[in-house]
Amino acid sequence: MAELFRMPAVAADAAAAVLSAWQVAERAPFAKDDALVSIETDKAEVDVAAERDGVLLKTLYEAGAEVEVGDPIAVLGAVGEQVGDLGALLAELGVGVTAPGEARQAVRRDVPEEPVTERPASPESPATPAPVPAPSSTAASSAAPSSSGPDRGGRVFSSPLARRLAREADLDIEVLTGTGPGGRVVRRDVEAAVAGRRTPAAAPVPVLREATPAPQTSAPDDTGDHEDIPHSRMRRAIARRLTESKQHTPHFYLRATCAVDELLALRQRINAVSPVKVSVNDLLIKAVATAHTQVPEMNAVWRPDAVRRFGTVDISVAVATDTGLVTPVLRGAENLSVSAIATRTRAFAEQARSGALRPADLEGGSITVSNLGMYGVEEFAAIINPPQAAILAVGAARDEAVVRDGAVTVAKVLGVILSVDHRPVDGAVAARWLAAFTEAVENPVRLVV
């Protein structure tokens, strides 16, 4: 029996999400646990799996549409089910003869558009742009949609996501040519305009407009050889969150150098007998969990009404992907063995790079571990991932001259910088935590007992 498939709540704090791609074609069968649709949130792209075998009878939104959580996005049927009158089925399900993705986003062109007479001219355009001629009644009637769409006048309709992207890129949404249902402007139209892949045919003036010239960091014009890569939803989210972090989170930084000769020797002994290969980063994550256990004041986050302190140690692990940096959360790290940490972090990395992380995997935690040592970076200061209270930036292990028992010798050392939110954590607390972390790294036997 046919049923509506609704936009799932793929993120706890998301009221809407972008339908990124349909993984099953209309009228095609699917099996339980097959990916039906890819949903894009601010943090990740998630494949939504089917709960049972069936057939995709009708999609109600096309790829690129932003849909509110709970709204119907498709009609699913039982295995082998066929529908003769799809309109009657949609009406029976309460959707209406026209799918909501088409009815709400249709374009009404039966009212002549007002000529553009007061647009500010740019240096490249004539001082007084010519008015746009009103369409004839014949053209208007041929372009009008069915009577099921709402009468919304002569303006171009667009999705909420397209309007937001156009606003952020300083694009005039009204002059873009839409390729969505009924001519609606959707995300790909805005991204194409931003990337310069095409020029909107209806634009009497350049699309990009700025009242005040932006500060130039290189050449004053865009005539050189370059490529504009449109921002993904994840890239915009990363930019927004980290900008807010630097603007609103009072960072302070502590630096330490750890001798890691014994840590590297322990790793070698573990990997000689363990079926799961352990990395240096896995041992450092365990050291972070040990320090959090010894200094529980660091296992906290700032909230508007209180400092929230956690009873378990949840640690985010930074993973670089082709689409951006994600930070899946390793939960209960204080109770995990080093081998278990290695298994889970490796699984997180594979899921992150294949886009299989769930939104729940990215939420929570009080500290992030970001390791750039494998790239030869000696040290760096990282930006806190809000609402967490700290991030530990790990550099590469290197040979250095150190003094031990009054004598100079060569040792493997590793530099770390701890970025801390000063609101929930004072400097003395962070210093005690960093001392506990250094002690755990330099005496690593406590990490395996």
C-alpha positions in Angstrom: 0.0 0.0 0.0 1.3 3.4 -1.0 2.6 5.7 1.8 4.3 9.1 2.1 8.0 9.2 2.8 8.8 12.3 4.8 11.9 14.4 5.3 13.6 12.7 8.3 15.1 14.6 11.3 18.7 13.9 10.4 20.1 16.5 12.8 18.8 17.3 16.3 18.8 21.0 15.8 17.8 21.2 12.1 14.3 22.4 11.1 15.1 21.8 7.4 17.6 20.0 5.2 18.6 19.9 1.6 17.6 17.0 -0.5 21.0 16.4 -2.1 20.3 13.5 -4.5 17.8 10.6 -5.1 19.6 7.3 -5.0 16.6 5.4 -6.5 14.8 6.4 -9.7 11.0 6.8 -9.9 9.2 3.5 -10.2 12.3 1.6 -9.4 12.3 -1.1 -6.7 14.6 -1.1 -3.7 15.4 -3.4 -0.8 15.5 -2.9 2.9 18.6 -0.9 4.0 19.2 0.4 0.4 20.0 4.1 0.3 16.9 6.0 -0.9 18.0 9.6 -0.7 21.0 11.7 0.3 20.2 14.5 2.8 22.7 17.4 3.3 22.9 19.1 6.6 25.3 21.8 7.9 27.6 19.1 9.3 27.5 16.2 6.8 25.7 14.5 3.9 23.7 11.5 5.1 22.2 8.6 3.1 18.8 7.7 4.4 18.1 3.9 4.1 14.8 2.2 3.4 13.1 0.5 6.3 11.5 -2.2 4.1 11.4 -3.5 0.6 9.3 -1.5 -1.8 9.2 0.7 -4.9 9.7 4.5 -5.3 6.4 5.5 -7.0 6.9 9.3 -7.1 9.4 11.9 -5.9 7.9 15.1 -4.7 11.0 17.2 -4.7 14.0 17.3 -7.0 17.6 17.3 -5.9 18.7 20.7 -4.5 15.5 21.5 -2.8 15.5 22.6 0.9 12.6 20.8 2.7 11.3 21.2 6.2 11.6 18.2 8.5 8.4 16.2 8.4 7.3 17.3 5.0 6.5 14.5 2.4 9.3 14.1 -0.1 8.2 10.9 -1.9 5.5 8.3 -2.3 6.6 4.7 -1.6 4.7 1.6 -2.5 4.9 -2.1 -1.8 7.0 -4.5 -3.9 5.5 -4.8 -7.4 2.9 -2.1 -6.7 1.8 0.1 -9.7 -0.3 3.1 -9.8 -2.5 4.1 -12.7 -3.8 7.5 -11.6 -0.9 9.1 -9.7 -2.8 12.4 -9.2 -5.7 10.6 -7.5 -3.2 8.7 -5.3 -1.6 12.0 -4.2 -4.9 13.5 -3.4 -5.9 10.4 -1.4 -2.7 10.8 0.6 -3.5 14.4 1.3 -0.8 15.9 -0.9 -3.0 17.2 -3.7 -3.0 16.7 -7.4 0.3 18.6 -7.8 3.2 17.5 -5.7 4.1 20.0 -3.0 7.5 20.5 -4.4 5.9 21.8 -7.6 2.8 23.6 -6.3 4.6 25.7 -3.7 7.6 26.5 -6.0 5.8 27.1 -9.3 6.4 30.4 -11.3 3.5 32.6 -12.1 4.2 34.7 -15.2 0.6 35.7 -16.2 1.2 39.2 -14.8 3.6 41.4 -16.8 6.7 42.3 -14.9 7.3 45.9 -14.2 10.2 47.4 -16.2 13.4 47.9 -14.5 14.0 51.7 -14.3 15.7 52.4 -11.0 18.5 49.8 -10.8 21.8 51.4 -9.8 24.2 51.3 -12.7 27.6 49.7 -12.5 30.7 50.9 -14.3 30.2 48.3 -17.0 26.6 49.1 -17.7 24.9 52.1 -19.4 24.0 55.1 -17.2 20.3 54.4 -17.7 19.5 50.8 -18.4 16.8 50.1 -20.9 13.4 49.0 -19.4 12.5 45.3 -19.8 9.6 45.0 -22.2 6.5 43.4 -20.7 5.6 40.0 -22.2 2.7 39.7 -24.5 -0.5 38.2 -23.3 0.1 35.1 -25.6 3.5 34.5 -24.1 2.2 35.1 -20.6 -0.6 32.6 -20.9 1.7 29.9 -22.4 4.1 30.3 -19.6 1.5 30.1 -16.8 1.3 27.0 -14.7 -1.8 25.0 -13.9 -4.4 26.5 -11.7 -3.3 24.4 -8.8 -0.3 26.8 -8.1 -0.9 29.8 -5.9 -1.2 33.2 -7.5 2.0 35.0 -6.5 2.3 37.8 -9.0 5.0 38.4 -11.6 8.1 37.8 -9.6 10.4 34.8 -10.0 9.9 32.1 -7.4 12.8 30.5 -5.7 13.6 28.0 -2.9 14.6 29.3 0.6 18.1 27.9 0.1 18.5 29.6 -3.2 17.4 32.9 -1.8 19.9 32.6 1.1 22.8 31.6 -1.2 22.0 34.5 -3.5 21.8 37.0 -0.6 25.2 35.8 0.7 26.7 36.1 -2.8 25.1 39.5 -3.4 23.2 38.1 -6.4 19.8 39.5 -7.5 17.6 36.4 -7.4 15.0 38.1 -9.6 17.2 38.1 -12.7 18.3 34.4 -12.5 16.7 31.9 -14.9 15.3 29.0 -12.9 15.6 25.3 -13.8 13.5 24.0 -11.0 9.8 22.9 -11.2 7.8 25.5 -13.1 10.9 27.6 -13.6 11.7 28.0 -9.9 15.2 29.2 -9.1 17.0 26.5 -7.1 20.5 26.1 -5.6 22.2 24.9 -8.7 21.1 28.1 -10.6 22.7 30.3 -7.9 25.8 28.2 -7.8 26.1 28.4 -11.6 25.8 32.2 -11.6 28.4 32.5 -8.8 30.8 30.3 -10.6 30.4 32.3 -13.8 29.3 29.2 -15.8 26.5 31.2 -17.4 25.1 34.7 -17.5 21.3 35.0 -16.7 19.6 35.9 -19.9 17.0 38.2 -18.2 19.5 40.4 -16.5 19.6 44.0 -17.8 22.6 44.8 -15.5 25.4 42.7 -14.1 24.2 40.3 -11.4 26.9 41.0 -8.9 26.4 44.4 -7.2 28.3 46.0 -4.4 27.5 49.4 -3.0 31.1 49.7 -1.6 34.1 48.0 -3.3 35.4 45.1 -1.3 39.0 45.3 0.0 41.4 43.9 -2.6 43.9 41.3 -1.5 45.4 40.8 -5.0 44.7 42.2 -8.4 41.9 44.8 -8.6 40.1 42.9 -11.3 38.9 39.3 -12.0 40.2 39.1 -15.6 43.0 36.6 -14.8 42.9 32.9 -15.0 41.0 31.6 -12.0 38.2 29.1 -10.9 35.4 29.9 -8.6 34.3 26.9 -6.6 30.8 27.3 -5.2 30.5 26.9 -1.4 29.0 23.6 -0.2 26.6 23.7 2.7 29.3 22.0 4.8 31.9 24.6 3.8 29.5 27.5 4.7 28.8 25.8 8.0 32.5 25.4 8.8 33.1 29.0 7.9 30.2 30.3 10.0 30.9 28.2 13.1 34.7 28.9 13.2 34.1 32.6 12.6 31.6 32.7 15.5 34.1 30.8 17.6 36.9 33.4 17.1 34.5 36.2 17.5 32.6 35.0 20.6 34.9 32.5 22.3 37.7 34.0 24.4 40.6 31.7 23.4 43.8 31.3 25.4 46.7 29.0 24.5 49.0 26.7 26.4 52.1 25.1 24.8 53.9 22.0 25.9 56.7 19.7 24.6 56.4 16.0 25.3 59.1 13.4 25.1 57.6 10.5 23.1 60.5 7.9 23.0 58.6 5.6 25.4 55.3 6.2 23.7 56.7 5.1 20.3 58.4 2.1 21.9 55.0 1.1 23.5 53.2 1.5 20.2 55.8 -0.8 18.5 55.3 -3.5 21.2 51.5 -3.3 20.9 51.5 -3.6 17.2 53.8 -6.6 17.4 51.0 -8.6 19.1 47.7 -6.8 18.5 45.6 -7.7 15.4 44.5 -4.0 15.4 47.3 -1.6 14.5 47.5 1.3 16.8 48.6 4.8 15.7 50.4 7.5 17.7 47.2 9.5 17.5 45.2 6.6 19.2 47.6 6.7 22.1 47.3 10.5 22.3 43.5 10.3 22.4 43.8 7.8 25.3 46.1 10.3 27.0 43.5 13.0 26.6 40.9 10.8 28.1 43.3 10.1 31.0 43.9 13.8 31.6 40.1 14.5 31.5 39.6 11.8 34.2 42.3 13.4 36.4 41.1 17.0 35.8 37.3 16.7 35.4 37.0 20.5 35.4 38.2 20.4 31.8 35.4 18.0 30.8 32.9 20.9 30.5 31.3 23.3 28.1 29.9 26.8 28.5 26.1 27.3 28.4 24.2 30.6 28.8 22.9 29.7 32.2 25.6 27.3 33.6 28.8 25.5 33.0 27.9 21.9 32.1 30.3 19.3 33.3 30.1 15.7 31.9 30.3 12.4 33.6 31.8 10.6 30.6 34.7 11.6 28.4 33.6 12.2 24.8 36.4 13.3 22.5 36.0 14.6 18.9 38.6 13.4 16.4 39.3 15.8 13.4 39.1 14.0 10.1 39.9 15.7 6.8 37.6 14.9 3.8 37.3 16.1 0.2 34.3 18.3 1.3 35.7 19.7 4.5 36.8 18.9 8.1 34.4 16.7 10.2 34.8 15.9 13.9 33.1 12.6 14.8 32.8 12.0 18.5 34.4 9.0 20.3 32.2 8.4 23.3 33.2 7.0 26.6 36.9 7.2 25.7 38.0 6.8 29.3 36.6 3.2 29.3 38.0 2.2 25.9 41.2 0.2 25.4 43.8 1.6 23.0 42.8 -1.1 20.5 39.2 -0.2 20.7 40.0 3.5 20.2 42.1 2.5 17.1 39.2 0.5 15.7 36.6 3.2 16.2 38.7 6.1 14.9 39.6 4.1 11.8 35.9 3.4 11.2 35.1 7.1 11.7 37.7 8.1 9.1 36.3 5.6 6.5 32.7 6.7 7.2 33.7 10.4 7.0 35.4 10.0 3.6 32.5 8.0 2.2 29.8 10.3 3.5 28.4 7.6 5.8 28.6 9.5 9.1 25.3 10.0 11.0 24.6 13.5 12.4 24.5 12.0 15.9 28.2 10.9 15.3 29.1 14.6 15.1 27.3 16.0 18.1 28.7 16.3 21.7 32.1 16.2 23.2 34.1 18.7 25.2 37.4 18.6 23.4 38.8 17.9 19.9 42.1 16.3 19.0 43.5 17.7 15.7 46.7 16.1 14.5 48.7 17.5 11.6 51.9 15.8 12.5 51.7 13.4 9.6 52.1 16.4 7.3 55.3 17.4 9.0 53.8 20.4 10.8 55.8 21.0 13.9 53.1 23.0 15.8 49.9 25.0 15.2 47.2 26.7 17.2 43.7 25.4 16.3 40.3 27.1 16.6 37.9 25.7 19.2 35.0 23.7 17.7 31.9 25.3 19.5 30.3 24.6 21.9 33.3 22.6 23.1 35.8 24.0 25.6 39.1 23.0 24.1 41.0 21.7 21.2 44.4 20.0 21.3 46.6 20.7 18.2 49.3 18.0 17.7 52.4 18.5 15.7 55.1 16.0 14.4 57.5 14.1 16.5 61.1 15.2 15.8 64.6 14.7 17.1 65.8 17.4 19.5 68.6 17.9 21.9 67.3 17.7 25.5 68.9 17.8 28.9 68.5 14.7 31.1 70.3 14.3 34.4 72.6 17.2 33.6 73.6 15.8 30.3 72.6 16.7 26.7 71.1 13.9 24.7 68.9 13.4 21.6 65.2 12.5 22.2 62.0 12.3 20.2 59.8 15.2 21.2 56.3 16.2 20.1 54.8 19.7 20.4 51.2 20.4 21.3 49.2 23.6 21.7 46.0 23.5 23.8 43.4 26.1 22.8 40.9 26.7 25.7 37.7 28.6 26.1 38.3 30.9 29.1 34.6 31.1 30.1 34.2 27.6 31.5 37.9 26.9 32.1 40.5 29.0 34.0 44.2 29.1 33.2 45.2 27.1 36.2 42.8 24.3 35.4 44.1 24.1 31.9 47.7 24.1 33.1 46.9 21.1 35.4 45.2 19.3 32.6 48.2 19.9 30.2 50.6 18.6 32.9 48.4 15.5 33.4 48.4 14.9 29.6 52.2 15.3 29.4 52.7 12.9 32.2 50.5 10.3 30.5 52.3 10.7 27.2 55.8 10.4 28.8 54.8 7.5 31.0 52.5 5.6 28.6 52.3 2.4 30.6 49.3 3.9 32.4 47.5 4.2 29.1 47.2 0.3 28.9 46.5 -0.5 32.5 
